[in-house]
């Protein structure tokens, strides 16, 4: 499962880099989806490292991701 996740993130990163370097105008939605997938992968990796080491510094990215999701949902519901 981890290998598949890393392959998917690698493909998404290549797509983003190709769009960025070719200076193609991408919509806000596509940009958000691409970066959300990359961030979600990082959250999963950091959570796995936290479970192995129990160092609280590895909770920084997962907690930040939850805050971003909450802010996004609140702003989507209110506006």
N, CA, C and O atoms as a Tripos MOL2 file, in Angstrom:
@<TRIPOS>MOLECULE
protein
  316   315    79     0     0
PROTEIN
NO_CHARGES

@<TRIPOS>ATOM
      1 N           0.8250   -1.1900    0.0000 N.3       1 UNK1
      2 CA          0.0000    0.0000    0.0000 C.3       1 UNK1
      3 C           0.8720    1.2570    0.0000 C.2       1 UNK1
      4 O           0.5610    2.2370   -0.6770 O.2       1 UNK1
      5 N           1.9470    1.2200    0.7520 N.am      2 UNK2
      6 CA          2.8290    2.3820    0.8100 C.3       2 UNK2
      7 C           3.4860    2.6320   -0.5380 C.2       2 UNK2
      8 O           3.6240    3.7760   -0.9700 O.2       2 UNK2
      9 N           3.8880    1.5570   -1.1960 N.am      3 UNK3
     10 CA          4.5360    1.7000   -2.4950 C.3       3 UNK3
     11 C           3.5760    2.3180   -3.5070 C.2       3 UNK3
     12 O           3.9610    3.1930   -4.2830 O.2       3 UNK3
     13 N           2.3220    1.8600   -3.4970 N.am      4 UNK4
     14 CA          1.3090    2.3920   -4.4050 C.3       4 UNK4
     15 C           1.0650    3.8710   -4.1270 C.2       4 UNK4
     16 O           0.9310    4.6690   -5.0560 O.2       4 UNK4
     17 N           1.0070    4.2350   -2.8470 N.am      5 UNK5
     18 CA          0.7990    5.6360   -2.4750 C.3       5 UNK5
     19 C           1.9450    6.5090   -2.9610 C.2       5 UNK5
     20 O           1.7180    7.6170   -3.4460 O.2       5 UNK5
     21 N           3.1690    6.0220   -2.8360 N.am      6 UNK6
     22 CA          4.3300    6.7880   -3.2940 C.3       6 UNK6
     23 C           4.3500    6.9140   -4.8180 C.2       6 UNK6
     24 O           4.7630    7.9450   -5.3470 O.2       6 UNK6
     25 N           3.9130    5.8840   -5.5180 N.am      7 UNK7
     26 CA          3.8410    5.9570   -6.9820 C.3       7 UNK7
     27 C           2.8060    6.9870   -7.4100 C.2       7 UNK7
     28 O           3.0580    7.7820   -8.3160 O.2       7 UNK7
     29 N           1.6370    6.9790   -6.7610 N.am      8 UNK8
     30 CA          0.5820    7.9430   -7.1000 C.3       8 UNK8
     31 C           1.0560    9.3650   -6.8320 C.2       8 UNK8
     32 O           0.8360   10.2540   -7.6560 O.2       8 UNK8
     33 N           1.6960    9.5910   -5.7040 N.am      9 UNK9
     34 CA          2.1910   10.9340   -5.3780 C.3       9 UNK9
     35 C           3.2850   11.3520   -6.3490 C.2       9 UNK9
     36 O           3.3640   12.5220   -6.7230 O.2       9 UNK9
     37 N           4.1230   10.4160   -6.7590 N.am     10 UNK10
     38 CA          5.1490   10.7310   -7.7520 C.3      10 UNK10
     39 C           4.5430   11.1640   -9.0740 C.2      10 UNK10
     40 O           5.0150   12.1160   -9.6950 O.2      10 UNK10
     41 N           3.4990   10.4690   -9.5080 N.am     11 UNK11
     42 CA          2.8200   10.8370  -10.7550 C.3      11 UNK11
     43 C           2.1780   12.2060  -10.6240 C.2      11 UNK11
     44 O           2.2720   13.0260  -11.5370 O.2      11 UNK11
     45 N           1.5260   12.4600   -9.4970 N.am     12 UNK12
     46 CA          0.8730   13.7600   -9.2900 C.3      12 UNK12
     47 C           1.9080   14.8730   -9.2460 C.2      12 UNK12
     48 O           1.6830   15.9560   -9.7870 O.2      12 UNK12
     49 N           3.0340   14.6140   -8.6090 N.am     13 UNK13
     50 CA          4.0950   15.6190   -8.5540 C.3      13 UNK13
     51 C           4.6340   15.9150   -9.9450 C.2      13 UNK13
     52 O           4.8780   17.0740  -10.2800 O.2      13 UNK13
     53 N           4.8210   14.8850  -10.7540 N.am     14 UNK14
     54 CA          5.2800   15.0990  -12.1310 C.3      14 UNK14
     55 C           4.2630   15.8970  -12.9460 C.2      14 UNK14
     56 O           4.6410   16.7780  -13.7180 O.2      14 UNK14
     57 N           2.9810   15.5920  -12.7780 N.am     15 UNK15
     58 CA          1.9420   16.3480  -13.4880 C.3      15 UNK15
     59 C           1.9970   17.8130  -13.0820 C.2      15 UNK15
     60 O           1.9510   18.7010  -13.9340 O.2      15 UNK15
     61 N           2.0970   18.0650  -11.7740 N.am     16 UNK16
     62 CA          2.1520   19.4440  -11.3030 C.3      16 UNK16
     63 C           3.3910   20.1580  -11.8320 C.2      16 UNK16
     64 O           3.3020   21.3010  -12.2810 O.2      16 UNK16
     65 N           4.5380   19.4990  -11.7840 N.am     17 UNK17
     66 CA          5.7670   20.1250  -12.2780 C.3      17 UNK17
     67 C           5.7000   20.4000  -13.7780 C.2      17 UNK17
     68 O           6.1710   21.4410  -14.2370 O.2      17 UNK17
     69 N           5.1150   19.4730  -14.5480 N.am     18 UNK18
     70 CA          4.9800   19.7010  -15.9920 C.3      18 UNK18
     71 C           4.0770   20.8960  -16.2680 C.2      18 UNK18
     72 O           4.3750   21.7160  -17.1370 O.2      18 UNK18
     73 N           2.9800   20.9950  -15.5340 N.am     19 UNK19
     74 CA          2.0820   22.1360  -15.7220 C.3      19 UNK19
     75 C           2.7500   23.4360  -15.3000 C.2      19 UNK19
     76 O           2.5910   24.4670  -15.9540 O.2      19 UNK19
     77 N           3.4980   23.3810  -14.2050 N.am     20 UNK20
     78 CA          4.1600   24.5810  -13.7000 C.3      20 UNK20
     79 C           5.2690   25.0450  -14.6370 C.2      20 UNK20
     80 O           5.3670   26.2320  -14.9460 O.2      20 UNK20
     81 N           6.1020   24.1130  -15.0880 N.am     21 UNK21
     82 CA          7.2330   24.4830  -15.9380 C.3      21 UNK21
     83 C           6.8070   24.8890  -17.3460 C.2      21 UNK21
     84 O           7.4860   25.6870  -17.9920 O.2      21 UNK21
     85 N           5.6920   24.3480  -17.8240 N.am     22 UNK22
     86 CA          5.2120   24.7550  -19.1470 C.3      22 UNK22
     87 C           4.3500   26.0100  -19.0640 C.2      22 UNK22
     88 O           3.8440   26.4940  -20.0760 O.2      22 UNK22
     89 N           4.1870   26.5300  -17.8570 N.am     23 UNK23
     90 CA          3.4500   27.7690  -17.5920 C.3      23 UNK23
     91 C           2.0120   27.7110  -18.0950 C.2      23 UNK23
     92 O           1.4800   28.6850  -18.6250 O.2      23 UNK23
     93 N           1.3990   26.5450  -17.9150 N.am     24 UNK24
     94 CA         -0.0050   26.3660  -18.2640 C.3      24 UNK24
     95 C          -0.8450   26.9500  -17.1340 C.2      24 UNK24
     96 O          -0.5450   26.7450  -15.9580 O.2      24 UNK24
     97 N          -1.8760   27.6640  -17.4900 N.am     25 UNK25
     98 CA         -2.7760   28.2390  -16.4940 C.3      25 UNK25
     99 C          -3.6660   27.1230  -15.9470 C.2      25 UNK25
    100 O          -4.4920   26.5760  -16.6770 O.2      25 UNK25
    101 N          -3.5050   26.7870  -14.6730 N.am     26 UNK26
    102 CA         -4.3390   25.7450  -14.0750 C.3      26 UNK26
    103 C          -5.3390   26.4030  -13.1370 C.2      26 UNK26
    104 O          -5.0580   27.4260  -12.5130 O.2      26 UNK26
    105 N          -6.5080   25.7910  -13.0560 N.am     27 UNK27
    106 CA         -7.5570   26.3700  -12.2250 C.3      27 UNK27
    107 C          -7.2370   26.1580  -10.7420 C.2      27 UNK27
    108 O          -6.4050   25.3310  -10.3700 O.2      27 UNK27
    109 N          -7.9150   26.9230   -9.9370 N.am     28 UNK28
    110 CA         -7.7110   26.8520   -8.4870 C.3      28 UNK28
    111 C          -8.1070   25.4750   -7.9570 C.2      28 UNK28
    112 O          -7.4650   24.9490   -7.0480 O.2      28 UNK28
    113 N          -9.1540   24.8970   -8.5180 N.am     29 UNK29
    114 CA         -9.6190   23.5900   -8.0670 C.3      29 UNK29
    115 C          -8.6100   22.4870   -8.3280 C.2      29 UNK29
    116 O          -8.3640   21.6460   -7.4630 O.2      29 UNK29
    117 N          -8.0190   22.4880   -9.5310 N.am     30 UNK30
    118 CA         -7.0210   21.4720   -9.8710 C.3      30 UNK30
    119 C          -5.7930   21.6270   -8.9840 C.2      30 UNK30
    120 O          -5.2410   20.6400   -8.4980 O.2      30 UNK30
    121 N          -5.3720   22.8570   -8.7780 N.am     31 UNK31
    122 CA         -4.2240   23.1340   -7.9150 C.3      31 UNK31
    123 C          -4.4810   22.6280   -6.4960 C.2      31 UNK31
    124 O          -3.6080   22.0160   -5.8810 O.2      31 UNK31
    125 N          -5.6740   22.8850   -5.9860 N.am     32 UNK32
    126 CA         -6.0280   22.4570   -4.6360 C.3      32 UNK32
    127 C          -6.0390   20.9380   -4.5220 C.2      32 UNK32
    128 O          -5.5420   20.3840   -3.5410 O.2      32 UNK32
    129 N          -6.6010   20.2670   -5.5180 N.am     33 UNK33
    130 CA         -6.6650   18.8050   -5.4820 C.3      33 UNK33
    131 C          -5.2660   18.1960   -5.5260 C.2      33 UNK33
    132 O          -4.9630   17.2830   -4.7580 O.2      33 UNK33
    133 N          -4.4100   18.6960   -6.4220 N.am     34 UNK34
    134 CA         -3.0580   18.1510   -6.5440 C.3      34 UNK34
    135 C          -2.2680   18.3190   -5.2490 C.2      34 UNK34
    136 O          -1.6350   17.3780   -4.7710 O.2      34 UNK34
    137 N          -2.3110   19.5170   -4.6910 N.am     35 UNK35
    138 CA         -1.5500   19.7490   -3.4610 C.3      35 UNK35
    139 C          -2.1640   19.0440   -2.2520 C.2      35 UNK35
    140 O          -1.4470   18.6760   -1.3210 O.2      35 UNK35
    141 N          -3.4800   18.8540   -2.2610 N.am     36 UNK36
    142 CA         -4.1170   18.1210   -1.1620 C.3      36 UNK36
    143 C          -3.6890   16.6630   -1.1500 C.2      36 UNK36
    144 O          -3.4740   16.0870   -0.0840 O.2      36 UNK36
    145 N          -3.5660   16.0640   -2.3290 N.am     37 UNK37
    146 CA         -3.1200   14.6720   -2.4020 C.3      37 UNK37
    147 C          -1.6870   14.5480   -1.8910 C.2      37 UNK37
    148 O          -1.3590   13.6110   -1.1630 O.2      37 UNK37
    149 N          -0.8430   15.4920   -2.2740 N.am     38 UNK38
    150 CA          0.5470   15.4650   -1.8060 C.3      38 UNK38
    151 C           0.6080   15.6630   -0.2880 C.2      38 UNK38
    152 O           1.3650   14.9740    0.3960 O.2      38 UNK38
    153 N          -0.1830   16.5970    0.2380 N.am     39 UNK39
    154 CA         -0.1970   16.8390    1.6820 C.3      39 UNK39
    155 C          -0.7680   15.6450    2.4390 C.2      39 UNK39
    156 O          -0.2680   15.2990    3.5090 O.2      39 UNK39
    157 N          -1.7960   15.0190    1.9040 N.am     40 UNK40
    158 CA         -2.3750   13.8510    2.5540 C.3      40 UNK40
    159 C          -1.3640   12.7110    2.6320 C.2      40 UNK40
    160 O          -1.3110   11.9960    3.6330 O.2      40 UNK40
    161 N          -0.5710   12.5400    1.5940 N.am     41 UNK41
    162 CA          0.4870   11.5290    1.6250 C.3      41 UNK41
    163 C           1.4890   11.8350    2.7310 C.2      41 UNK41
    164 O           1.9190   10.9340    3.4510 O.2      41 UNK41
    165 N           1.8560   13.0870    2.8640 N.am     42 UNK42
    166 CA          2.8100   13.4700    3.9040 C.3      42 UNK42
    167 C           2.2160   13.2520    5.2930 C.2      42 UNK42
    168 O           2.9230   12.8550    6.2200 O.2      42 UNK42
    169 N           0.9220   13.5120    5.4360 N.am     43 UNK43
    170 CA          0.2530   13.2850    6.7210 C.3      43 UNK43
    171 C           0.3080   11.8050    7.0930 C.2      43 UNK43
    172 O           0.6020   11.4600    8.2370 O.2      43 UNK43
    173 N           0.0280   10.9440    6.1360 N.am     44 UNK44
    174 CA          0.0590    9.5030    6.4060 C.3      44 UNK44
    175 C           1.4680    9.0580    6.7830 C.2      44 UNK44
    176 O           1.6450    8.2780    7.7190 O.2      44 UNK44
    177 N           2.4640    9.5490    6.0610 N.am     45 UNK45
    178 CA          3.8530    9.1930    6.3820 C.3      45 UNK45
    179 C           4.2470    9.6560    7.7820 C.2      45 UNK45
    180 O           4.8540    8.9010    8.5410 O.2      45 UNK45
    181 N           3.9040   10.8870    8.1200 N.am     46 UNK46
    182 CA          4.2590   11.4190    9.4470 C.3      46 UNK46
    183 C           3.5270   10.6710   10.5590 C.2      46 UNK46
    184 O           4.0960   10.4400   11.6260 O.2      46 UNK46
    185 N           2.2790   10.2930   10.3230 N.am     47 UNK47
    186 CA          1.5340    9.5420   11.3240 C.3      47 UNK47
    187 C           2.1890    8.1840   11.5680 C.2      47 UNK47
    188 O           2.2960    7.7370   12.7100 O.2      47 UNK47
    189 N           2.6240    7.5310   10.4930 N.am     48 UNK48
    190 CA          3.3070    6.2430   10.6430 C.3      48 UNK48
    191 C           4.6200    6.3930   11.4070 C.2      48 UNK48
    192 O           4.9590    5.5400   12.2280 O.2      48 UNK48
    193 N           5.3550    7.4600   11.1450 N.am     49 UNK49
    194 CA          6.6040    7.7040   11.8740 C.3      49 UNK49
    195 C           6.3010    7.9800   13.3460 C.2      49 UNK49
    196 O           7.0320    7.5250   14.2260 O.2      49 UNK49
    197 N           5.2210    8.7290   13.6180 N.am     50 UNK50
    198 CA          4.8510    9.0040   15.0090 C.3      50 UNK50
    199 C           4.5190    7.7120   15.7510 C.2      50 UNK50
    200 O           4.9210    7.5330   16.9010 O.2      50 UNK50
    201 N           3.7900    6.8170   15.0980 N.am     51 UNK51
    202 CA          3.4400    5.5520   15.7500 C.3      51 UNK51
    203 C           4.6820    4.7170   16.0580 C.2      51 UNK51
    204 O           4.7090    3.9870   17.0480 O.2      51 UNK51
    205 N           5.7000    4.8210   15.2200 N.am     52 UNK52
    206 CA          6.9270    4.0560   15.4500 C.3      52 UNK52
    207 C           7.8050    4.6770   16.5360 C.2      52 UNK52
    208 O           8.3810    3.9630   17.3560 O.2      52 UNK52
    209 N           7.9050    6.0100   16.5390 N.am     53 UNK53
    210 CA          8.8530    6.6640   17.4360 C.3      53 UNK53
    211 C           8.2150    7.3170   18.6570 C.2      53 UNK53
    212 O           8.8950    7.5200   19.6630 O.2      53 UNK53
    213 N           6.9400    7.6470   18.5960 N.am     54 UNK54
    214 CA          6.2050    8.3360   19.6630 C.3      54 UNK54
    215 C           6.7710    9.7230   19.9590 C.2      54 UNK54
    216 O           6.5930   10.2370   21.0640 O.2      54 UNK54
    217 N           7.4470   10.3330   18.9920 N.am     55 UNK55
    218 CA          7.9210   11.7100   19.1490 C.3      55 UNK55
    219 C           6.8210   12.6510   18.6660 C.2      55 UNK55
    220 O           6.3060   12.5140   17.5560 O.2      55 UNK55
    221 N           6.4770   13.5960   19.5140 N.am     56 UNK56
    222 CA          5.3480   14.4660   19.2190 C.3      56 UNK56
    223 C           5.5900   15.4360   18.0650 C.2      56 UNK56
    224 O           4.6310   15.9920   17.5290 O.2      56 UNK56
    225 N           6.8210   15.6490   17.6740 N.am     57 UNK57
    226 CA          7.1110   16.5470   16.5600 C.3      57 UNK57
    227 C           6.5080   16.0120   15.2690 C.2      57 UNK57
    228 O           6.2000   16.7800   14.3580 O.2      57 UNK57
    229 N           6.3400   14.7040   15.1910 N.am     58 UNK58
    230 CA          5.7790   14.1040   13.9890 C.3      58 UNK58
    231 C           4.2660   14.2820   13.8990 C.2      58 UNK58
    232 O           3.6580   13.9090   12.8950 O.2      58 UNK58
    233 N           3.6570   14.8440   14.9340 N.am     59 UNK59
    234 CA          2.2300   15.1450   14.8910 C.3      59 UNK59
    235 C           1.9530   16.5260   14.3130 C.2      59 UNK59
    236 O           0.7940   16.8770   14.0930 O.2      59 UNK59
    237 N           2.9840   17.3090   14.0650 N.am     60 UNK60
    238 CA          2.8040   18.6760   13.5820 C.3      60 UNK60
    239 C           2.0660   18.7130   12.2410 C.2      60 UNK60
    240 O           1.1030   19.4650   12.0940 O.2      60 UNK60
    241 N           2.4910   17.9340   11.2840 N.am     61 UNK61
    242 CA          1.8600   17.9560    9.9640 C.3      61 UNK61
    243 C           0.4380   17.3900   10.0120 C.2      61 UNK61
    244 O          -0.4540   17.9980    9.4190 O.2      61 UNK61
    245 N           0.1720   16.2620   10.6810 N.am     62 UNK62
    246 CA         -1.2200   15.7980   10.7470 C.3      62 UNK62
    247 C          -2.1660   16.7830   11.4290 C.2      62 UNK62
    248 O          -3.2970   16.9660   10.9800 O.2      62 UNK62
    249 N          -1.7190   17.4100   12.4990 N.am     63 UNK63
    250 CA         -2.5780   18.3800   13.1850 C.3      63 UNK63
    251 C          -2.8010   19.6040   12.3100 C.2      63 UNK63
    252 O          -3.9120   20.1300   12.2560 O.2      63 UNK63
    253 N          -1.7650   20.0620   11.6270 N.am     64 UNK64
    254 CA         -1.9020   21.1920   10.7140 C.3      64 UNK64
    255 C          -2.8750   20.8600    9.5920 C.2      64 UNK64
    256 O          -3.6830   21.7020    9.2000 O.2      64 UNK64
    257 N          -2.8040   19.6450    9.0770 N.am     65 UNK65
    258 CA         -3.7190   19.2200    8.0250 C.3      65 UNK65
    259 C          -5.1620   19.2470    8.5240 C.2      65 UNK65
    260 O          -6.0560   19.6950    7.8060 O.2      65 UNK65
    261 N          -5.3950   18.7740    9.7420 N.am     66 UNK66
    262 CA         -6.7470   18.8100   10.3020 C.3      66 UNK66
    263 C          -7.2520   20.2400   10.4500 C.2      66 UNK66
    264 O          -8.4210   20.5150   10.1770 O.2      66 UNK66
    265 N          -6.3890   21.1460   10.8770 N.am     67 UNK67
    266 CA         -6.7790   22.5530   11.0060 C.3      67 UNK67
    267 C          -7.1420   23.1290    9.6390 C.2      67 UNK67
    268 O          -8.1320   23.8500    9.5150 O.2      67 UNK67
    269 N          -6.3540   22.8190    8.6220 N.am     68 UNK68
    270 CA         -6.6410   23.3090    7.2720 C.3      68 UNK68
    271 C          -7.9810   22.7740    6.7830 C.2      68 UNK68
    272 O          -8.7650   23.5190    6.1940 O.2      68 UNK68
    273 N          -8.2530   21.4990    7.0170 N.am     69 UNK69
    274 CA         -9.5230   20.9010    6.6010 C.3      69 UNK69
    275 C         -10.6900   21.5610    7.3310 C.2      69 UNK69
    276 O         -11.7160   21.8510    6.7150 O.2      69 UNK69
    277 N         -10.5480   21.7990    8.6250 N.am     70 UNK70
    278 CA        -11.6190   22.4420    9.3910 C.3      70 UNK70
    279 C         -11.8690   23.8520    8.8770 C.2      70 UNK70
    280 O         -13.0220   24.2480    8.7050 O.2      70 UNK70
    281 N         -10.8110   24.6140    8.6300 N.am     71 UNK71
    282 CA        -10.9700   25.9720    8.1060 C.3      71 UNK71
    283 C         -11.6380   25.9390    6.7410 C.2      71 UNK71
    284 O         -12.5170   26.7540    6.4610 O.2      71 UNK71
    285 N         -11.2300   25.0030    5.8890 N.am     72 UNK72
    286 CA        -11.8270   24.8770    4.5620 C.3      72 UNK72
    287 C         -13.3150   24.5500    4.6590 C.2      72 UNK72
    288 O         -14.1280   25.1500    3.9560 O.2      72 UNK72
    289 N         -13.6750   23.6020    5.5260 N.am     73 UNK73
    290 CA        -15.0790   23.2250    5.6570 C.3      73 UNK73
    291 C         -15.9220   24.3550    6.2310 C.2      73 UNK73
    292 O         -17.0390   24.5890    5.7710 O.2      73 UNK73
    293 N         -15.4010   25.0530    7.2250 N.am     74 UNK74
    294 CA        -16.1490   26.1670    7.8160 C.3      74 UNK74
    295 C         -16.3450   27.2790    6.7940 C.2      74 UNK74
    296 O         -17.4380   27.8370    6.6890 O.2      74 UNK74
    297 N         -15.3030   27.6070    6.0420 N.am     75 UNK75
    298 CA        -15.4420   28.6680    5.0420 C.3      75 UNK75
    299 C         -16.3630   28.2330    3.9080 C.2      75 UNK75
    300 O         -17.0700   29.0620    3.3350 O.2      75 UNK75
    301 N         -16.3650   26.9380    3.5760 N.am     76 UNK76
    302 CA        -17.2480   26.4370    2.5230 C.3      76 UNK76
    303 C         -18.7030   26.4740    2.9780 C.2      76 UNK76
    304 O         -19.5900   26.8150    2.1960 O.2      76 UNK76
    305 N         -18.9510   26.1250    4.2410 N.am     77 UNK77
    306 CA        -20.3140   26.1110    4.7620 C.3      77 UNK77
    307 C         -20.8390   27.5310    4.9420 C.2      77 UNK77
    308 O         -21.9960   27.8040    4.6240 O.2      77 UNK77
    309 N         -20.0100   28.4360    5.4450 N.am     78 UNK78
    310 CA        -20.4660   29.7960    5.7280 C.3      78 UNK78
    311 C         -20.5660   30.6630    4.4830 C.2      78 UNK78
    312 O         -21.4070   31.5590    4.4190 O.2      78 UNK78
    313 N         -19.7260   30.4100    3.5010 N.am     79 UNK79
    314 CA        -19.7310   31.2670    2.3200 C.3      79 UNK79
    315 C         -20.0960   30.4330    1.1490 C.2      79 UNK79
    316 O         -20.1660   30.9380    0.0290 O.2      79 UNK79
@<TRIPOS>BOND
     1     1     2 1
     2     2     3 1
     3     3     4 2
     4     3     5 am
     5     5     6 1
     6     6     7 1
     7     7     8 2
     8     7     9 am
     9     9    10 1
    10    10    11 1
    11    11    12 2
    12    11    13 am
    13    13    14 1
    14    14    15 1
    15    15    16 2
    16    15    17 am
    17    17    18 1
    18    18    19 1
    19    19    20 2
    20    19    21 am
    21    21    22 1
    22    22    23 1
    23    23    24 2
    24    23    25 am
    25    25    26 1
    26    26    27 1
    27    27    28 2
    28    27    29 am
    29    29    30 1
    30    30    31 1
    31    31    32 2
    32    31    33 am
    33    33    34 1
    34    34    35 1
    35    35    36 2
    36    35    37 am
    37    37    38 1
    38    38    39 1
    39    39    40 2
    40    39    41 am
    41    41    42 1
    42    42    43 1
    43    43    44 2
    44    43    45 am
    45    45    46 1
    46    46    47 1
    47    47    48 2
    48    47    49 am
    49    49    50 1
    50    50    51 1
    51    51    52 2
    52    51    53 am
    53    53    54 1
    54    54    55 1
    55    55    56 2
    56    55    57 am
    57    57    58 1
    58    58    59 1
    59    59    60 2
    60    59    61 am
    61    61    62 1
    62    62    63 1
    63    63    64 2
    64    63    65 am
    65    65    66 1
    66    66    67 1
    67    67    68 2
    68    67    69 am
    69    69    70 1
    70    70    71 1
    71    71    72 2
    72    71    73 am
    73    73    74 1
    74    74    75 1
    75    75    76 2
    76    75    77 am
    77    77    78 1
    78    78    79 1
    79    79    80 2
    80    79    81 am
    81    81    82 1
    82    82    83 1
    83    83    84 2
    84    83    85 am
    85    85    86 1
    86    86    87 1
    87    87    88 2
    88    87    89 am
    89    89    90 1
    90    90    91 1
    91    91    92 2
    92    91    93 am
    93    93    94 1
    94    94    95 1
    95    95    96 2
    96    95    97 am
    97    97    98 1
    98    98    99 1
    99    99   100 2
   100    99   101 am
   101   101   102 1
   102   102   103 1
   103   103   104 2
   104   103   105 am
   105   105   106 1
   106   106   107 1
   107   107   108 2
   108   107   109 am
   109   109   110 1
   110   110   111 1
   111   111   112 2
   112   111   113 am
   113   113   114 1
   114   114   115 1
   115   115   116 2
   116   115   117 am
   117   117   118 1
   118   118   119 1
   119   119   120 2
   120   119   121 am
   121   121   122 1
   122   122   123 1
   123   123   124 2
   124   123   125 am
   125   125   126 1
   126   126   127 1
   127   127   128 2
   128   127   129 am
   129   129   130 1
   130   130   131 1
   131   131   132 2
   132   131   133 am
   133   133   134 1
   134   134   135 1
   135   135   136 2
   136   135   137 am
   137   137   138 1
   138   138   139 1
   139   139   140 2
   140   139   141 am
   141   141   142 1
   142   142   143 1
   143   143   144 2
   144   143   145 am
   145   145   146 1
   146   146   147 1
   147   147   148 2
   148   147   149 am
   149   149   150 1
   150   150   151 1
   151   151   152 2
   152   151   153 am
   153   153   154 1
   154   154   155 1
   155   155   156 2
   156   155   157 am
   157   157   158 1
   158   158   159 1
   159   159   160 2
   160   159   161 am
   161   161   162 1
   162   162   163 1
   163   163   164 2
   164   163   165 am
   165   165   166 1
   166   166   167 1
   167   167   168 2
   168   167   169 am
   169   169   170 1
   170   170   171 1
   171   171   172 2
   172   171   173 am
   173   173   174 1
   174   174   175 1
   175   175   176 2
   176   175   177 am
   177   177   178 1
   178   178   179 1
   179   179   180 2
   180   179   181 am
   181   181   182 1
   182   182   183 1
   183   183   184 2
   184   183   185 am
   185   185   186 1
   186   186   187 1
   187   187   188 2
   188   187   189 am
   189   189   190 1
   190   190   191 1
   191   191   192 2
   192   191   193 am
   193   193   194 1
   194   194   195 1
   195   195   196 2
   196   195   197 am
   197   197   198 1
   198   198   199 1
   199   199   200 2
   200   199   201 am
   201   201   202 1
   202   202   203 1
   203   203   204 2
   204   203   205 am
   205   205   206 1
   206   206   207 1
   207   207   208 2
   208   207   209 am
   209   209   210 1
   210   210   211 1
   211   211   212 2
   212   211   213 am
   213   213   214 1
   214   214   215 1
   215   215   216 2
   216   215   217 am
   217   217   218 1
   218   218   219 1
   219   219   220 2
   220   219   221 am
   221   221   222 1
   222   222   223 1
   223   223   224 2
   224   223   225 am
   225   225   226 1
   226   226   227 1
   227   227   228 2
   228   227   229 am
   229   229   230 1
   230   230   231 1
   231   231   232 2
   232   231   233 am
   233   233   234 1
   234   234   235 1
   235   235   236 2
   236   235   237 am
   237   237   238 1
   238   238   239 1
   239   239   240 2
   240   239   241 am
   241   241   242 1
   242   242   243 1
   243   243   244 2
   244   243   245 am
   245   245   246 1
   246   246   247 1
   247   247   248 2
   248   247   249 am
   249   249   250 1
   250   250   251 1
   251   251   252 2
   252   251   253 am
   253   253   254 1
   254   254   255 1
   255   255   256 2
   256   255   257 am
   257   257   258 1
   258   258   259 1
   259   259   260 2
   260   259   261 am
   261   261   262 1
   262   262   263 1
   263   263   264 2
   264   263   265 am
   265   265   266 1
   266   266   267 1
   267   267   268 2
   268   267   269 am
   269   269   270 1
   270   270   271 1
   271   271   272 2
   272   271   273 am
   273   273   274 1
   274   274   275 1
   275   275   276 2
   276   275   277 am
   277   277   278 1
   278   278   279 1
   279   279   280 2
   280   279   281 am
   281   281   282 1
   282   282   283 1
   283   283   284 2
   284   283   285 am
   285   285   286 1
   286   286   287 1
   287   287   288 2
   288   287   289 am
   289   289   290 1
   290   290   291 1
   291   291   292 2
   292   291   293 am
   293   293   294 1
   294   294   295 1
   295   295   296 2
   296   295   297 am
   297   297   298 1
   298   298   299 1
   299   299   300 2
   300   299   301 am
   301   301   302 1
   302   302   303 1
   303   303   304 2
   304   303   305 am
   305   305   306 1
   306   306   307 1
   307   307   308 2
   308   307   309 am
   309   309   310 1
   310   310   311 1
   311   311   312 2
   312   311   313 am
   313   313   314 1
   314   314   315 1
   315   315   316 2
@<TRIPOS>SUBSTRUCTURE
     1 UNK1         2 RESIDUE 1 A UNK
     2 UNK2         6 RESIDUE 1 A UNK
     3 UNK3        10 RESIDUE 1 A UNK
     4 UNK4        14 RESIDUE 1 A UNK
     5 UNK5        18 RESIDUE 1 A UNK
     6 UNK6        22 RESIDUE 1 A UNK
     7 UNK7        26 RESIDUE 1 A UNK
     8 UNK8        30 RESIDUE 1 A UNK
     9 UNK9        34 RESIDUE 1 A UNK
    10 UNK10       38 RESIDUE 1 A UNK
    11 UNK11       42 RESIDUE 1 A UNK
    12 UNK12       46 RESIDUE 1 A UNK
    13 UNK13       50 RESIDUE 1 A UNK
    14 UNK14       54 RESIDUE 1 A UNK
    15 UNK15       58 RESIDUE 1 A UNK
    16 UNK16       62 RESIDUE 1 A UNK
    17 UNK17       66 RESIDUE 1 A UNK
    18 UNK18       70 RESIDUE 1 A UNK
    19 UNK19       74 RESIDUE 1 A UNK
    20 UNK20       78 RESIDUE 1 A UNK
    21 UNK21       82 RESIDUE 1 A UNK
    22 UNK22       86 RESIDUE 1 A UNK
    23 UNK23       90 RESIDUE 1 A UNK
    24 UNK24       94 RESIDUE 1 A UNK
    25 UNK25       98 RESIDUE 1 A UNK
    26 UNK26      102 RESIDUE 1 A UNK
    27 UNK27      106 RESIDUE 1 A UNK
    28 UNK28      110 RESIDUE 1 A UNK
    29 UNK29      114 RESIDUE 1 A UNK
    30 UNK30      118 RESIDUE 1 A UNK
    31 UNK31      122 RESIDUE 1 A UNK
    32 UNK32      126 RESIDUE 1 A UNK
    33 UNK33      130 RESIDUE 1 A UNK
    34 UNK34      134 RESIDUE 1 A UNK
    35 UNK35      138 RESIDUE 1 A UNK
    36 UNK36      142 RESIDUE 1 A UNK
    37 UNK37      146 RESIDUE 1 A UNK
    38 UNK38      150 RESIDUE 1 A UNK
    39 UNK39      154 RESIDUE 1 A UNK
    40 UNK40      158 RESIDUE 1 A UNK
    41 UNK41      162 RESIDUE 1 A UNK
    42 UNK42      166 RESIDUE 1 A UNK
    43 UNK43      170 RESIDUE 1 A UNK
    44 UNK44      174 RESIDUE 1 A UNK
    45 UNK45      178 RESIDUE 1 A UNK
    46 UNK46      182 RESIDUE 1 A UNK
    47 UNK47      186 RESIDUE 1 A UNK
    48 UNK48      190 RESIDUE 1 A UNK
    49 UNK49      194 RESIDUE 1 A UNK
    50 UNK50      198 RESIDUE 1 A UNK
    51 UNK51      202 RESIDUE 1 A UNK
    52 UNK52      206 RESIDUE 1 A UNK
    53 UNK53      210 RESIDUE 1 A UNK
    54 UNK54      214 RESIDUE 1 A UNK
    55 UNK55      218 RESIDUE 1 A UNK
    56 UNK56      222 RESIDUE 1 A UNK
    57 UNK57      226 RESIDUE 1 A UNK
    58 UNK58      230 RESIDUE 1 A UNK
    59 UNK59      234 RESIDUE 1 A UNK
    60 UNK60      238 RESIDUE 1 A UNK
    61 UNK61      242 RESIDUE 1 A UNK
    62 UNK62      246 RESIDUE 1 A UNK
    63 UNK63      250 RESIDUE 1 A UNK
    64 UNK64      254 RESIDUE 1 A UNK
    65 UNK65      258 RESIDUE 1 A UNK
    66 UNK66      262 RESIDUE 1 A UNK
    67 UNK67      266 RESIDUE 1 A UNK
    68 UNK68      270 RESIDUE 1 A UNK
    69 UNK69      274 RESIDUE 1 A UNK
    70 UNK70      278 RESIDUE 1 A UNK
    71 UNK71      282 RESIDUE 1 A UNK
    72 UNK72      286 RESIDUE 1 A UNK
    73 UNK73      290 RESIDUE 1 A UNK
    74 UNK74      294 RESIDUE 1 A UNK
    75 UNK75      298 RESIDUE 1 A UNK
    76 UNK76      302 RESIDUE 1 A UNK
    77 UNK77      306 RESIDUE 1 A UNK
    78 UNK78      310 RESIDUE 1 A UNK
    79 UNK79      314 RESIDUE 1 A UNK
